[in-house]
């Protein structure tokens, strides 16, 4: 995949707004703060290694951060909760700054929130979490083996012992279930290729077996339920390039939202609970 990777906002009427186009850096994997006022991502613009960056949803105030300044930024702004994810039956998932790092929480429609991961101060980070298609499991990233390399884990939504799916001595990112729940896609950062804007995609079975480059295989997945539970956005390479698609939760009224380039890893805009969300996503 050639070109510069950017974070792009896609409005309900199909208008694209590049939020990170200034300069020649590469940005990946956006996530919203709960208040909807800031977007986090990974970038290569430090010139040393992949690290955090932030931008306003309108494309202003783009800034590259190190890990310490990122934590200070969210603490000063009181934006401790990030990257909300929803299920069709009303559960919510998010990553939260706790113990000076990121841990995962879920909230059922009724009852108390559940803390899925908990480690010592400055322990491993748990993030890039997503729901399985049946809404029973959560796939996520963690560097809990050596506090350096990122690998993929899965855990039941009620909590329990995480199952490690990958065990690389380099980082892999952003696991995503296929729509049928039988396959997981992920991004390899072997040899730090994300720094150069190269996106290397792999597939595996949901138990971590049969890992292989995606090659010519078709993938439909990374489904994200809208905050109101009515629609789903997902990504697919069924046309040859990667595009973002929208459909109702029952699988009807499917439409392709993007037309040019490669567009991956969409997330819904965070909307206050008392507002009616539109089909606004960020690939």
Secondary structure, 3 states (H helix, E strand, C coil): CCCCCCCEEECCCCCEEECCCCCCCCEEEEEEECCCCCEEEEECCCCCCCEEEEECCCCCCCEECCHHHHHHHHHHHCCCEEEEEECCCCCEEEEEEECCEEEEEEECCCCCEEECCCCCCCCCCEEEEEECCCCCEEEEEECCCCCCCCEEEEEECCCCCCEECCCCCCCEEEEEEECCCCEEEEEECHHHHHHHCCCEEEEEECCCCCCEECCCCCCEEEEEECCCCCEEEEEECCCCCCEEEEEECCCCCCEECCCCCCCCCCEECCCCCCCCCCCCEEC
